[in-house]
Structure formats: structure tokens, C-alpha cells
């Protein structure tokens, strides 16, 4: 296996190095199936912008993704999903498809079988009301008066997750204005209402006999709708002004609000409601940021949810470093300089709850100054440990320390780490009517905490150090009975188990033997006959499917790294897993992977990162090659590459 292993590592390194841009970052796209193409058509129509050529390309992409059953799914292999299918149906009808068309009839049956528009989520109903295709009463109230609640109130916008915050603040402006702008004259989709008529209210019942947070927020919803209907809203004007100022402030050093598609288009809807014209600099720059998310394939066009250069670069640098590329390699130094240039130097929303923290984190995209996140920051720090910056080494060390300090001060009270905020865990907010996107909060999770534990372990922190000790206790407490950990940001239990195991192995292996062995036992049982591992996003809906699915390169690598964390490099399952990666590697050094192994919001949206299928197999193959008992590389084998000794 030795020669094949060395060859596979070399080829994977070359594959990744070819992805590096002249600026230093690594180029990659990532994909999400939520009919963002339809949303883009609707956005342009709402703003009065017509681009028939672009609309045709977007429609072609939508048609290409339609399932044989007639609907659209949110991940490959998944069933038709209601909200995505409604948006796709509307886009087709807007572009001239008639109700009687077989494609439309099949799609309509799927929608009605899934419950019709009545079962659609809050944001879909919000948009339908804006386009004159639904009633404003059916959309939940998102009053701008929320902006006036101080951060010491029982709840306020900073108790929402960062992504929810950037989605709902502009929507609060839209809700205050309640625009109705038909996408086309005479357009209707009333046939998608299960009961044959438009909804007049949210359709959420409450129990009058008991107090609950659900009842409280439903009464809150009704009260605001009543007050706005009869113009009993004296705080509306200052609240809208504050929401506008908040939103515009966050355009600074950002590729659009929050640098994510839903927030970006909502901010454009809001600006339009406020009277900004399409040629206004703010409108123009934000429209341009949305257009940058479009991948033009010629006859079709896909819309990305955002762009991921910092994340991709951090993973690629880490993988190349682990694989033996010398720390002073020009590619690593160039990437290191680029990563350092993306460190956050200004305060963001995170400061509200982390009052003692100073700026120093990293974000996911090219620009997103208000929203660095812990996962990216930890991965960037792990990557920088693989780089010798030469004359820039003092600068790297200083900025590394700033990033580490920010990360540690973002630790939540329970010992875990979340994404964008600390202690973002007020569970009662999940009862808010517009919380049905399943991401109202940003609670601590095992996968991010595991990555931070790996970082601290590699920095020789001991568990007597308070931050690591609390994190390790959180990790052990969150392990499930079968030995797995839930995966919040990757699909699913394989991802969570990989990062949790790795975190424990690098930080507190001696007292974690039982936890690591339990995880490894589950991984061994989940191996597929072909030697690989796979798991689908369906596990978020049905945990009985955990660990089951077609083998993928990234998930096979995660499973192998779980075994390696337990010291198992030579067991039958590990050898078969390595063989799977060797035999499925393409000639160009990458691996084919069309499955979605990344998670956006569980049960709502999933992601395919193009570099996952290159970075993680390279890490797994390299760590296998370094295992002492294998001794796979003769002395000087890698001369010319300058790689570290893999013995």
C-alpha cells in the first residue's frame, strides 16, 4: 500500500494547490438546494428590474433539479420539500407555464399532498404577501418595535441567532410597510391553497386554558397586527428608523448584510420599501453583491447562499500542512498572509454578550466584519499553526494570540462553543411564530467545541486550564448513549462524532478512553460493504437512519479520523476505509462527491462544499501514513517536496 499511499497524497496535494488563487486564498464553490434561483427572479421583479436572459438561465437550473415525482428536494436523494417546491412552482408559472401543463399538475399534487400553502413556513408566506399572492394576516408579525428593546430585556434581537437577526431586522421594515407588488399582472397561485382559499391568519392555534410561551407570542402577534391595522403604533417611525440605521451600519465591510443570501435580499426589499431607488448607491452595491453569488454555466445559472473563501482556505492550508508540505512553502505563506488580512479588527454583534472580548476572530466570506464565527476562527488558527511566515512570523504570532483570546472569551456558560455568539440559548424563543426555520438560536454544539478542543490540545493546554476543562466536560456530557455525537454543521452523526473524538483525543485522551472507544465501535458498525462510510441528511428527521447512506469521500475520511483518534490505524475497518479512498481517487487527485455533507440548518437546508472531498481525505491519508507502525515511506521518498518525515 505504501507506494499507492504516497502517490495518493502527492496527487491530492497537487489537486489542492491548483485551487489556489494568485491572491492566496483557495477557490471553491458550495451549493444549496433551496430554489434561490426562484427567489432571485422574484427579487428582480419586486425591484422593477427585468433581465429575461438571466431569468431564463435561472429557470433552466430550476427545471434541471426537479424530481421525477414533480417536486423539489433540499438535498440529493431527499423527498420533495414543500417550501422549495412552492417557490419553484411560482417561478415556472411566472415564466409562462400553464396550470394544465403536466409538469405543473404533478408539482401541484405534491404541494397539496404536503399540506398546501397553509403548511408553508413563515418566510414563504411573507414573500407571498409581498407579491400579492397571499394575505398579510397569514404572515407572522415582525414588528420593528423589537429594535427598541434594550439588551437587558427578557428578550431582544441579540437573543436571536446572528443569521436570524440579519434576516428579521430588514423584514421588520417590510412588515411595517406591508407592500403589495405583483410579480406579473393577473398572476395567482390560489390553486396551491389546500382549502381553496387564502389564509387570513397564521393558522397556529393556541390553548386558552394554559399559559405557555407559544400562547404568549401568539397574543403578541395578534396585538401588534391589531395595533398596526388601526394605526395605534406611536413607536413605529422611530423603530423603523432604528432598524434602517442598524441594517445600513452592517453593510460596512460586508459583502451584503450578513454576507448571506436571505439577509441580502431582505435588505434590498427593506431598502425598496424605504424609498431607495435601484440606482441609489446602497441599492446598487447590494444588488451587485447578490449578483456575485450567481454561477453562470452558460445555458443555466445557479445561486449560491454565500461564498466560503476563508473556510476553504483554512481547511486547505491545514490539510496541506498535515500532509507534509513544508511550513515555509510559498503556497502556505501566501495563504497565511491572505488569512491574516481577513482578521476582524472591529466590534460586531458578538460584543453584546461577550463584553470582555476584543476583536480578533475570522469570518467565512470575503467580507463580513460584524459576524466573525468561532468555527472559522478555530480552523484558521489550526491552519496558521501549519505555516512558518518567515519575516512575518512575529505578526502572525501577535494576531494568532488575538484570535485565540477572542475564541476563549466566546465560550458559553455550559462550557461549549456555538457559532457567532455566546450563551445564545433562550429556548422559549423557539415558540415565536417566525421561528419555524429551525434556527432561531445558536446553541453550543459538539462539533465546534471539538474543533476548539483540538486547537487547545495542540497548543498544549491541559484540562486544569479552565477553558479546556469546561469544554471537555461539555463534550463528555453531550455524547449519546450509542457513542455518537450530534453534528450541527455537518451531516450528521459521523461529522459530530469525528470532531468530538478528535477534540478529546488531542486534549484529554487519558480520561477519554471509554468515550473514544464507544465512538469507534459505532463507526466500525456503520461501515459500508465497499469500505467507505456515508450518512444522509435524512437522519435529522429520522435518527434511526444514522450512519446509513452511500459512501462519500468526506464522510469516509471523518470516520477514519474517528478511528485514528482512538488509536486504531491498523484494524480491518481502518484498512478497508483507506483502501476505499485509494481506489476512488480520481486521476486529477480529487474525489467525486455530489452528496451534500454540510449542514446549514438541520431539517431546513444542507450544503455541498466542493473542497470537503479533497481536504478531509488528504488529512485522513496523511495521518494514516504517519502512524508509527506503518513506516510507509523510505528515507528521502518525498525529497523535492520537502515534506515532513511521515514516519
C-alpha positions as CSV (number, residue, x, y, z in Angstrom):
1,X,0.0,0.0,0.0
2,X,3.0,2.3,0.6
3,X,3.6,3.5,-3.0
4,X,-0.1,3.9,-3.6
5,X,-0.5,5.9,-0.4
6,X,2.4,8.3,-1.2
7,X,1.1,8.7,-4.8
8,X,-2.4,9.5,-3.5
9,X,-1.1,12.1,-1.0
10,X,1.0,13.7,-3.7
11,X,-1.9,13.8,-6.2
12,X,-4.3,15.3,-3.6
13,X,-1.7,17.9,-2.7
14,X,-1.4,18.9,-6.3
15,X,-5.1,19.0,-6.7
16,X,-5.5,21.4,-3.8
17,X,-2.5,23.6,-4.9
18,X,-4.1,24.1,-8.3
19,X,-7.1,25.6,-6.5
20,X,-5.1,28.5,-5.0
21,X,-5.8,32.0,-6.4
22,X,-3.0,34.5,-7.0
23,X,-4.2,36.4,-4.0
24,X,-3.5,33.4,-1.8
25,X,-7.0,32.1,-1.0
26,X,-8.3,28.7,-2.3
27,X,-11.1,28.8,-4.9
28,X,-14.1,26.8,-4.4
29,X,-17.9,26.9,-4.6
30,X,-20.5,25.4,-2.4
31,X,-24.1,24.6,-3.2
32,X,-27.5,24.6,-1.6
33,X,-30.9,23.4,-3.0
34,X,-33.5,25.9,-1.8
35,X,-34.6,27.4,-5.1
36,X,-32.6,30.5,-4.5
37,X,-32.8,30.9,-8.3
38,X,-36.6,31.5,-7.9
39,X,-36.0,34.0,-5.1
40,X,-33.7,35.9,-7.4
41,X,-36.3,36.2,-10.1
42,X,-38.8,37.4,-7.5
43,X,-36.3,39.9,-6.1
44,X,-35.6,41.5,-9.5
45,X,-39.3,41.7,-10.4
46,X,-40.1,43.3,-7.0
47,X,-37.4,45.9,-7.7
48,X,-38.7,46.5,-11.2
49,X,-35.6,45.1,-12.8
50,X,-36.2,42.9,-15.9
51,X,-33.4,40.6,-17.2
52,X,-35.0,38.0,-19.4
53,X,-31.7,36.3,-20.3
54,X,-30.8,35.8,-16.6
55,X,-34.4,34.7,-15.7
56,X,-34.2,32.0,-18.4
57,X,-30.9,30.7,-17.1
58,X,-32.2,30.6,-13.6
59,X,-35.4,28.8,-14.7
60,X,-33.3,26.2,-16.6
61,X,-31.4,25.4,-13.4
62,X,-34.7,25.1,-11.5
63,X,-36.1,22.7,-14.2
64,X,-32.9,20.6,-14.1
65,X,-33.3,20.0,-10.4
66,X,-36.9,18.8,-10.5
67,X,-37.6,15.3,-9.1
68,X,-39.4,12.7,-11.1
69,X,-42.2,12.9,-8.6
70,X,-42.7,16.5,-9.5
71,X,-41.4,18.4,-6.6
72,X,-38.0,19.8,-5.5
73,X,-35.9,18.5,-2.6
74,X,-33.4,20.3,-0.3
75,X,-30.7,17.7,-0.8
76,X,-29.8,15.0,-3.3
77,X,-31.8,11.8,-2.6
78,X,-34.3,13.7,-0.4
79,X,-38.0,13.8,-0.8
80,X,-39.9,16.8,-2.2
81,X,-39.9,19.7,0.2
82,X,-42.9,22.0,0.5
83,X,-41.4,25.5,0.6
84,X,-38.9,24.9,-2.1
85,X,-41.5,23.3,-4.3
86,X,-43.9,26.3,-3.9
87,X,-41.2,28.7,-4.9
88,X,-40.2,26.6,-7.9
89,X,-43.9,26.3,-9.0
90,X,-44.4,30.0,-8.7
91,X,-41.2,30.7,-10.8
92,X,-42.5,28.3,-13.5
93,X,-45.9,29.9,-13.6
94,X,-44.4,33.4,-13.7
95,X,-42.3,32.3,-16.7
96,X,-45.3,31.1,-18.7
97,X,-46.0,27.5,-17.6
98,X,-49.8,26.9,-17.5
99,X,-51.7,25.2,-14.8
100,X,-52.7,22.4,-17.1
101,X,-49.1,21.6,-18.1
102,X,-48.1,18.1,-16.9
103,X,-45.1,19.5,-15.1
104,X,-47.3,21.9,-13.2
105,X,-50.1,19.4,-12.5
106,X,-47.6,16.9,-11.0
107,X,-45.9,19.7,-8.9
108,X,-49.3,21.0,-7.7
109,X,-50.3,17.5,-6.5
110,X,-47.1,17.3,-4.5
111,X,-47.7,20.7,-2.9
112,X,-51.3,19.8,-1.9
113,X,-50.3,16.4,-0.6
114,X,-47.7,18.1,1.6
115,X,-50.4,20.4,3.0
116,X,-50.5,23.3,0.6
117,X,-49.5,26.9,1.3
118,X,-51.2,26.6,4.7
119,X,-48.3,24.4,5.8
120,X,-45.6,26.6,4.3
121,X,-43.1,28.4,6.5
122,X,-43.3,32.0,7.7
123,X,-40.8,33.4,5.3
124,X,-42.6,31.9,2.3
125,X,-45.9,33.4,3.4
126,X,-44.1,36.7,4.0
127,X,-42.9,36.8,0.4
128,X,-46.3,35.7,-1.0
129,X,-48.0,38.6,0.8
130,X,-45.4,41.0,-0.7
131,X,-46.2,39.7,-4.2
132,X,-49.9,39.9,-3.8
133,X,-50.3,36.1,-3.7
134,X,-51.3,35.8,-0.1
135,X,-52.7,37.8,2.8
136,X,-50.5,39.8,5.2
137,X,-52.6,38.4,8.0
138,X,-51.2,35.0,7.2
139,X,-47.6,36.2,7.7
140,X,-46.3,36.5,11.3
141,X,-45.9,39.9,12.8
142,X,-42.2,41.0,12.9
143,X,-42.7,44.5,14.3
144,X,-39.8,46.9,14.1
145,X,-40.6,47.9,17.7
146,X,-38.4,44.8,18.6
147,X,-35.4,47.1,17.8
148,X,-36.4,49.3,20.8
149,X,-36.0,46.6,23.3
150,X,-32.8,47.1,25.3
151,X,-30.2,44.2,25.6
152,X,-31.2,43.7,29.2
153,X,-34.8,43.0,28.4
154,X,-36.0,39.4,28.8
155,X,-35.6,39.0,25.1
156,X,-34.3,41.3,22.4
157,X,-32.8,40.9,18.9
158,X,-29.4,39.9,20.3
159,X,-31.1,36.8,21.8
160,X,-31.8,35.6,18.3
161,X,-29.1,33.8,16.3
162,X,-26.9,36.1,14.2
163,X,-28.4,34.8,11.0
164,X,-32.0,35.2,12.3
165,X,-31.1,38.7,13.4
166,X,-29.9,39.7,9.9
167,X,-33.0,38.1,8.3
168,X,-35.7,39.6,10.5
169,X,-34.4,43.1,11.1
170,X,-35.0,44.0,7.4
171,X,-38.2,42.0,7.4
172,X,-39.4,44.1,10.3
173,X,-39.2,47.1,8.0
174,X,-41.0,45.3,5.3
175,X,-43.7,44.2,7.7
176,X,-44.2,47.8,8.9
177,X,-44.8,48.9,5.2
178,X,-46.7,45.7,4.1
179,X,-46.0,46.3,0.4
180,X,-48.0,44.5,-2.3
181,X,-46.2,44.4,-5.6
182,X,-47.5,41.8,-8.0
183,X,-44.8,39.9,-10.0
184,X,-46.9,40.0,-13.1
185,X,-50.4,41.2,-14.0
186,X,-53.1,38.6,-13.1
187,X,-50.7,36.1,-11.6
188,X,-52.2,33.9,-9.0
189,X,-51.3,30.6,-7.2
190,X,-54.5,30.3,-5.2
191,X,-54.8,26.7,-6.5
192,X,-52.0,25.8,-4.0
193,X,-54.2,26.6,-1.0
194,X,-55.3,23.2,0.4
195,X,-58.7,24.7,1.5
196,X,-59.2,26.5,-1.8
197,X,-58.9,30.0,-0.3
198,X,-56.2,32.3,1.0
199,X,-55.3,32.1,4.7
200,X,-56.4,35.1,6.8
201,X,-54.2,34.4,9.8
202,X,-51.1,32.4,10.7
203,X,-53.1,29.2,11.2
204,X,-51.5,28.5,14.6
205,X,-54.0,27.6,17.3
206,X,-53.5,28.2,21.0
207,X,-54.8,26.7,24.1
208,X,-56.8,29.4,26.1
209,X,-56.7,27.4,29.3
210,X,-53.0,27.4,30.0
211,X,-50.1,29.9,29.9
212,X,-47.3,29.0,27.6
213,X,-44.7,30.8,25.6
214,X,-46.5,29.7,22.4
215,X,-49.7,31.4,23.7
216,X,-47.8,34.5,24.8
217,X,-46.2,35.0,21.4
218,X,-49.4,34.3,19.5
219,X,-51.1,37.0,21.7
220,X,-48.1,39.3,21.0
221,X,-48.6,38.6,17.2
222,X,-52.3,39.4,17.4
223,X,-51.8,42.6,19.4
224,X,-49.3,44.0,17.0
225,X,-51.4,43.2,14.0
226,X,-54.4,44.9,15.6
227,X,-52.4,48.0,16.6
228,X,-51.0,48.4,13.1
229,X,-54.4,47.8,11.4
230,X,-55.9,50.7,13.4
231,X,-52.7,52.8,13.4
232,X,-52.2,52.5,17.1
233,X,-48.5,52.3,16.8
234,X,-46.8,55.5,18.0
235,X,-43.3,53.9,18.1
236,X,-43.4,52.7,14.5
237,X,-41.5,55.6,13.0
238,X,-38.6,55.6,15.5
239,X,-38.5,51.8,15.4
240,X,-38.2,51.8,11.6
241,X,-35.5,54.4,11.7
242,X,-33.5,52.4,14.2
243,X,-33.9,49.2,12.1
244,X,-32.8,51.1,9.0
245,X,-29.7,52.5,10.7
246,X,-28.9,49.1,12.2
247,X,-29.1,47.5,8.8
248,X,-27.1,50.1,6.9
249,X,-24.4,50.1,9.6
250,X,-23.9,46.4,8.9
251,X,-23.3,47.0,5.2
252,X,-19.9,48.3,6.3
253,X,-17.0,46.0,5.4
254,X,-19.6,43.3,4.4
255,X,-20.4,41.6,1.2
256,X,-24.1,42.4,1.8
257,X,-25.9,42.2,5.1
258,X,-24.5,39.2,7.0
259,X,-23.0,38.2,3.6
260,X,-25.7,35.5,3.3
261,X,-28.4,35.4,0.6
262,X,-31.6,35.6,2.7
263,X,-30.4,38.6,4.6
264,X,-29.0,40.2,1.5
265,X,-32.3,40.0,-0.4
266,X,-34.4,41.0,2.6
267,X,-32.2,44.1,3.0
268,X,-33.0,45.0,-0.6
269,X,-36.7,44.5,0.0
270,X,-36.4,46.8,3.0
271,X,-34.4,49.5,1.2
272,X,-37.0,49.5,-1.6
273,X,-39.8,49.9,0.9
274,X,-38.0,52.8,2.5
275,X,-38.0,54.6,-0.9
276,X,-34.5,53.8,-2.1
277,X,-34.4,53.6,-5.9
278,X,-32.5,50.9,-7.8
279,X,-29.8,53.4,-8.9
280,X,-29.1,54.6,-5.3
281,X,-25.5,53.6,-4.3
282,X,-26.7,51.5,-1.4
283,X,-29.2,49.6,-3.6
284,X,-26.7,49.3,-6.5
285,X,-23.9,47.9,-4.3
286,X,-26.2,45.4,-2.6
287,X,-27.7,44.2,-5.9
288,X,-24.1,43.7,-7.1
289,X,-23.3,41.5,-4.1
290,X,-26.4,39.3,-4.9
291,X,-25.3,39.0,-8.5
292,X,-21.8,37.9,-7.3
293,X,-23.5,34.8,-5.9
294,X,-24.6,33.6,-9.3
295,X,-22.6,30.9,-11.1
296,X,-23.3,31.3,-14.8
297,X,-22.9,27.9,-16.6
298,X,-23.9,29.3,-20.0
299,X,-27.4,27.9,-20.5
300,X,-28.2,27.8,-16.8
301,X,-27.3,29.8,-13.7
302,X,-27.1,28.7,-10.0
303,X,-27.3,30.9,-7.0
304,X,-25.1,30.2,-4.0
305,X,-26.2,31.0,-0.5
306,X,-22.9,32.8,0.1
307,X,-19.1,32.4,-0.6
308,X,-16.7,30.5,1.6
309,X,-13.1,31.5,0.9
310,X,-11.9,31.9,4.5
311,X,-13.3,28.5,5.4
312,X,-12.0,26.8,2.3
313,X,-8.5,28.3,2.7
314,X,-8.2,27.4,6.3
315,X,-9.2,23.8,5.6
316,X,-6.9,23.6,2.6
317,X,-3.9,25.0,4.4
318,X,-4.5,22.7,7.4
319,X,-4.7,19.7,5.1
320,X,-1.6,20.6,3.1
321,X,0.3,21.2,6.3
322,X,-0.8,17.9,7.8
323,X,0.1,16.1,4.6
324,X,3.8,17.2,4.9
325,X,4.0,20.3,2.7
326,X,6.9,22.3,4.4
327,X,5.7,25.1,6.6
328,X,7.7,27.7,4.7
329,X,6.2,26.6,1.3
330,X,5.4,29.6,-0.8
331,X,1.7,28.5,-1.2
332,X,1.2,28.2,2.5
333,X,2.9,31.5,3.2
334,X,0.8,33.2,0.6
335,X,-2.4,31.7,2.1
336,X,-1.2,32.7,5.6
337,X,-0.8,36.3,4.6
338,X,-4.2,36.3,3.0
339,X,-5.8,34.8,6.1
340,X,-4.2,37.3,8.3
341,X,-5.6,40.1,6.2
342,X,-9.1,38.8,6.9
343,X,-8.9,39.0,10.7
344,X,-11.7,41.1,12.2
345,X,-10.5,44.4,13.8
346,X,-13.8,46.0,14.6
347,X,-16.6,45.2,17.0
348,X,-19.6,43.3,15.9
349,X,-22.9,41.9,17.3
350,X,-20.9,39.3,19.4
351,X,-19.8,42.2,21.7
352,X,-23.3,42.4,23.2
353,X,-22.8,39.2,25.2
354,X,-19.1,38.9,25.2
355,X,-18.4,42.3,26.8
356,X,-14.9,41.5,27.9
357,X,-13.8,40.3,24.4
358,X,-11.7,42.3,21.9
359,X,-11.9,41.8,18.1
360,X,-9.8,39.1,16.7
361,X,-11.9,36.4,15.0
362,X,-12.4,35.4,11.4
363,X,-15.5,35.2,9.3
364,X,-16.5,32.8,6.5
365,X,-16.7,35.0,3.4
366,X,-14.5,37.6,1.7
367,X,-16.0,40.4,3.9
368,X,-18.3,40.1,6.9
369,X,-16.8,42.3,9.6
370,X,-19.7,42.3,12.0
371,X,-20.0,38.5,12.1
372,X,-16.8,36.5,12.8
373,X,-17.5,33.0,14.0
374,X,-15.9,30.6,16.3
375,X,-15.7,27.6,13.9
376,X,-13.8,29.6,11.2
377,X,-11.6,31.2,13.8
378,X,-10.6,27.9,15.3
379,X,-9.9,26.4,11.9
380,X,-7.9,29.4,10.8
381,X,-5.8,29.2,14.0
382,X,-5.2,25.5,13.3
383,X,-4.2,26.3,9.8
384,X,-1.7,29.1,10.9
385,X,0.0,26.5,13.1
386,X,1.0,24.8,9.8
387,X,2.7,27.9,8.4
388,X,6.1,29.5,9.0
389,X,5.6,33.0,7.9
390,X,9.3,33.9,7.8
391,X,9.7,37.7,8.4
392,X,6.0,37.9,9.1
393,X,6.2,35.4,11.9
394,X,6.0,38.0,14.7
395,X,2.9,39.5,13.1
396,X,1.4,36.0,12.8
397,X,2.0,35.2,16.4
398,X,0.5,38.5,17.6
399,X,-2.6,38.1,15.5
400,X,-2.8,34.4,16.5
401,X,-2.9,35.4,20.1
402,X,-5.7,38.0,19.4
403,X,-7.7,35.3,17.6
404,X,-7.2,32.8,20.4
405,X,-8.1,35.3,23.1
406,X,-11.4,36.2,21.2
407,X,-12.2,32.5,20.9
408,X,-11.8,31.7,24.5
409,X,-13.9,34.7,25.6
410,X,-16.7,33.4,23.3
411,X,-17.1,30.2,25.4
412,X,-20.6,29.8,26.8
413,X,-21.5,29.1,30.4
414,X,-22.1,25.4,29.8
415,X,-18.5,25.0,28.6
416,X,-19.4,24.6,24.9
417,X,-18.9,26.9,21.9
418,X,-21.5,28.0,19.4
419,X,-21.1,29.8,16.1
420,X,-21.5,33.6,16.3
421,X,-22.5,34.4,19.9
422,X,-22.1,33.1,23.4
423,X,-25.0,31.9,25.6
424,X,-27.5,32.2,22.8
425,X,-29.8,29.7,24.4
426,X,-33.2,31.1,25.4
427,X,-35.3,28.1,24.3
428,X,-38.6,29.9,24.7
429,X,-37.8,31.9,21.6
430,X,-38.4,28.8,19.6
431,X,-42.1,29.4,20.2
432,X,-42.1,32.7,18.3
433,X,-44.3,32.3,15.2
434,X,-41.5,33.2,12.8
435,X,-39.1,30.6,14.4
436,X,-40.2,27.8,12.0
437,X,-36.9,28.0,10.1
438,X,-35.4,25.8,12.9
439,X,-32.5,28.2,13.6
440,X,-33.8,30.8,15.9
441,X,-31.0,30.2,18.3
442,X,-27.3,29.5,18.1
443,X,-26.7,27.0,20.9
444,X,-23.4,25.3,21.8
445,X,-22.6,22.2,19.8
446,X,-20.2,19.3,20.0
447,X,-18.6,19.8,16.6
448,X,-17.4,23.3,17.1
449,X,-16.4,22.6,20.7
450,X,-14.5,19.6,19.4
451,X,-12.6,21.7,16.9
452,X,-11.7,24.2,19.7
453,X,-10.6,21.3,21.9
454,X,-8.3,20.1,19.2
455,X,-6.8,23.6,18.9
456,X,-6.2,23.9,22.6
457,X,-4.8,20.4,22.8
458,X,-2.3,21.2,20.1
459,X,-1.3,24.3,22.0
460,X,-0.5,22.1,25.0
461,X,-3.4,23.3,27.2
462,X,-4.2,20.9,30.0
463,X,-7.6,20.3,31.3
464,X,-6.6,22.1,34.5
465,X,-6.8,25.2,32.3
466,X,-10.4,26.4,32.9
467,X,-11.5,26.9,29.3
468,X,-10.3,23.5,28.1
469,X,-11.5,21.7,31.3
470,X,-15.1,23.1,30.8
471,X,-15.1,22.3,27.1
472,X,-14.0,18.7,27.7
473,X,-16.7,18.2,30.4
474,X,-19.3,19.6,27.9
475,X,-18.0,17.1,25.2
476,X,-18.4,14.1,27.5
477,X,-21.8,15.2,28.7
478,X,-23.1,15.6,25.2
479,X,-22.1,12.1,24.0
480,X,-25.1,10.0,23.1
481,X,-25.7,6.5,24.6
482,X,-24.6,4.7,21.4
483,X,-21.2,6.6,21.4
484,X,-22.1,9.2,18.8
485,X,-22.3,13.0,18.9
486,X,-24.8,15.0,17.0
487,X,-23.5,17.0,14.1
488,X,-24.8,20.6,13.9
489,X,-22.7,21.8,10.9
490,X,-22.1,18.6,9.0
491,X,-24.1,15.5,8.1
492,X,-24.5,14.3,10.8
493,X,-23.5,11.8,13.5
494,X,-20.4,10.9,11.5
495,X,-19.4,14.5,11.4
496,X,-20.2,15.3,15.1
497,X,-18.5,12.1,16.2
498,X,-15.4,12.8,14.2
499,X,-14.9,16.3,15.6
500,X,-15.8,15.4,19.2
501,X,-13.5,12.4,19.1
502,X,-10.7,14.4,17.7
503,X,-11.1,17.1,20.2
504,X,-10.9,14.6,23.1
505,X,-8.0,12.7,21.6
506,X,-5.9,15.8,21.3
507,X,-6.8,17.4,24.6
508,X,-7.6,14.7,27.2
509,X,-7.1,11.3,25.8
510,X,-6.2,9.5,29.0
511,X,-9.5,10.2,30.7
512,X,-11.5,9.8,27.5
513,X,-10.7,6.2,26.6
514,X,-14.2,4.9,27.2
515,X,-15.8,7.8,25.2
516,X,-13.4,7.3,22.3
517,X,-13.8,3.5,22.2
518,X,-17.6,3.9,22.3
519,X,-17.4,6.3,19.3
520,X,-15.0,3.9,17.4
521,X,-17.3,0.9,18.0
522,X,-20.2,2.8,16.4
523,X,-18.1,3.9,13.5
524,X,-17.0,0.3,12.9
525,X,-20.6,-0.9,12.9
526,X,-21.6,1.8,10.4
527,X,-19.0,0.9,7.7
528,X,-20.5,0.1,4.3
529,X,-19.6,-3.1,2.4
530,X,-17.5,-1.1,-0.1
531,X,-15.2,0.0,2.8
532,X,-16.5,3.6,2.9
533,X,-18.9,5.4,5.2
534,X,-21.9,7.5,4.3
535,X,-24.9,9.2,6.0
536,X,-27.7,11.3,4.5
537,X,-29.4,14.5,5.8
538,X,-32.5,12.4,6.4
539,X,-31.0,11.5,9.7
540,X,-32.0,14.9,11.0
541,X,-35.7,13.9,10.5
542,X,-35.2,10.2,11.4
543,X,-32.3,9.3,13.8
544,X,-32.8,5.6,13.1
545,X,-31.1,6.3,9.7
546,X,-27.9,7.5,11.4
547,X,-24.8,6.2,9.9
548,X,-26.6,4.9,6.8
549,X,-26.1,6.1,3.3
550,X,-23.9,5.8,0.2
551,X,-20.2,6.1,0.8
552,X,-18.7,9.5,0.3
553,X,-15.1,10.6,0.4
554,X,-15.5,13.3,3.1
555,X,-17.6,11.1,5.4
556,X,-15.2,8.2,4.9
557,X,-12.4,10.5,6.0
558,X,-14.3,11.6,9.0
559,X,-15.0,8.0,10.1
560,X,-11.3,7.1,9.6
561,X,-10.2,10.1,11.7
562,X,-12.6,8.9,14.4
563,X,-10.9,5.6,14.5
564,X,-7.4,7.2,14.4
565,X,-8.5,9.4,17.4
566,X,-9.0,6.1,19.3
567,X,-5.5,4.9,18.2
568,X,-6.9,2.4,15.6
569,X,-4.8,2.7,12.5
570,X,-4.4,-1.0,11.7
571,X,-7.8,-2.5,12.3
572,X,-9.7,-4.2,9.5
573,X,-12.1,-1.3,9.2
574,X,-9.4,1.3,9.1
575,X,-7.5,-0.6,6.3
576,X,-10.7,-1.1,4.3
577,X,-11.5,2.6,4.7
578,X,-8.1,3.7,3.4
579,X,-8.5,1.3,0.5
580,X,-11.8,2.9,-0.3
581,X,-10.2,6.3,-0.6
582,X,-7.3,5.0,-2.6
583,X,-9.5,3.2,-5.2
584,X,-12.0,6.0,-5.6
585,X,-9.5,8.9,-6.0
586,X,-9.7,10.4,-9.4
587,X,-6.7,10.8,-11.7
588,X,-6.6,14.6,-11.0
589,X,-6.2,13.9,-7.3
590,X,-9.7,14.8,-6.1
591,X,-12.7,12.6,-5.3
592,X,-16.1,12.7,-6.8
593,X,-18.8,13.8,-4.4
594,X,-22.2,15.2,-5.3
595,X,-23.8,14.4,-2.0
596,X,-24.5,17.1,0.5
597,X,-22.4,16.5,3.6
598,X,-22.5,20.0,5.0
599,X,-25.4,21.3,7.2
600,X,-26.8,24.8,7.1
601,X,-29.9,24.5,9.3
602,X,-31.0,20.9,10.2
603,X,-34.2,19.9,8.5
604,X,-34.2,23.1,6.5
605,X,-31.1,23.4,4.3
606,X,-27.9,21.4,3.5
607,X,-24.7,22.2,1.7
608,X,-22.1,20.7,-0.6
609,X,-18.6,22.1,-0.1
610,X,-16.5,21.3,-3.1
611,X,-13.3,21.1,-1.2
612,X,-14.6,18.7,1.5
613,X,-13.9,15.8,-0.8
614,X,-10.3,16.9,-1.2
615,X,-9.2,18.3,2.2
616,X,-10.6,15.6,4.5
617,X,-9.4,12.5,2.6
618,X,-5.9,14.2,2.3
619,X,-5.9,14.6,6.1
620,X,-7.0,11.0,6.7
621,X,-4.5,9.5,4.3
622,X,-1.7,11.7,5.7
623,X,-2.5,10.8,9.4
624,X,-2.6,7.1,8.4
625,X,0.8,7.4,6.7
626,X,2.2,9.0,9.8
627,X,1.1,6.1,12.1
628,X,4.3,4.7,13.7
629,X,3.6,1.0,13.0
630,X,3.2,1.6,9.2
631,X,6.5,3.3,8.5
632,X,5.4,3.6,4.9
633,X,7.9,6.0,3.4
634,X,11.6,5.1,2.7
635,X,14.0,7.9,3.7
636,X,14.1,10.6,1.1
637,X,11.0,9.3,-0.7
638,X,9.5,12.8,-0.6
639,X,12.7,14.7,-1.5
640,X,11.9,17.6,-3.8
641,X,8.6,18.3,-2.0
642,X,10.4,18.9,1.3
643,X,7.6,17.3,3.2
644,X,8.0,16.5,6.8
645,X,9.0,13.0,7.8
646,X,5.8,10.9,7.8
647,X,7.4,8.0,9.8
